[in-house]
Amino acid sequence: MTKFQWDKAKYPTALPLSSLADIITMEVSQMETELKSRAAAYSSVKTSLQSMGYKLHLQTCSLNDIVTKEDLVTSEHLTTLLVVVTRGSYLQWERTYESFSQFVVPRSSRKLHEDEEGGVFSVTLFKRAVCEFKAKAQESKFTVREYSFDLEAKQQQEGQQRSVHKKEQYQKRPLWLKR
C-alpha cells in the first residue's frame, strides 16, 4: 500500500475507538456474509454445470452421450423406458422387470451403459403401461429416467446458459472483493 486516506464520512474521527471498531467489525461481517453467499451461488452454478457432464451419477447425468436413436423403440403403441439399476441389483432387475406389467415386451431389456455405480438399462413396453411400470419399478427401488431426443437442443441451450452464468459469477467475485 503506497497511499492511505481515512474516510471521515464513513468513520468519523470524533467517535470513540470502540464505536469505530464496532462499525468496522459489522461491515466486515456483512462482507463475509455476502462473500459466502456469492461463493455458494458460484458453487451451485458450477455443480449444475458439472451435472450435465457424462461421468456423474447415473440418476442425474445427461443421457445424450449414452443413448442412441437405435436404442429407443418409438411407435404408435410401443415405447422404450430407461432405467437406472445399481450394480448389486442387476440380477433382481433381470428376474423381475417383465413382471412389472403384463405389457412389457419379453426379453427386451438391454444394458446401454455401465459405470462403477450401476447401469442404464432400456426396456420396451406398450405406452399404456408406462405409469404402471414406473410405479412397480419405483417400488423395487429402480429409477426410471425421463428421456427424449427432443430434449437434446434444450439441454445444449441450458448448458450454454449455465456456462455464461458461471463465467459471470466468476468475473463478479474479484470486482466485489476490490470494493
Steps between C-alpha positions, in 0.01 A plus 500: 500500500651831397221742583244495779221745568255471791132517396371757751144481368482128561713490816480835682809574707279654770360156594668295771733223386266226627215636282726511195611143570134392523417670168796338325422159653139526384606592144752217485230260622262621228773461236575150624132405479473640148821323394365168632173557316678580173733202541199274561327636188814440294538151643137422421540611139824305469336185641200525270735548206696192602178299538456536126827316460531134411678338792265597778230315685286301258179628657586861417752501214412579142400194300580659164844336486366161614184447296482485123191518284540129423468419872147638509184345361231757434184419315129560527466240776854422624753706690836449668572598859847545646556360847795556734591178682763482773780252445379271779148486357579378147380146571181626666435725198542213253265279703226754566471769232261291286263464797459877552226500237339242275569737210882483521659351189670179622881498495509861384734625772849599386787653693592824323765632736685392811725675748624430853158576654273305270351505155238650274264240354242545228168318506227499235131498589160618387439871559183434699706312761761769567344631824452150640857404409647814658309440824613137525857594411502764772365247753794276411741795541580542131507851357324564170665791318301732275668532164410630158709604203298822494675607820843502338474854366358623829784343698759655272335837547487457879866401497593813313292714737659339805844545352434870442351534849805326649734740321297798623507374858872437480574843352293680767701356789824699449304821432304456820813427704664825383233726644 
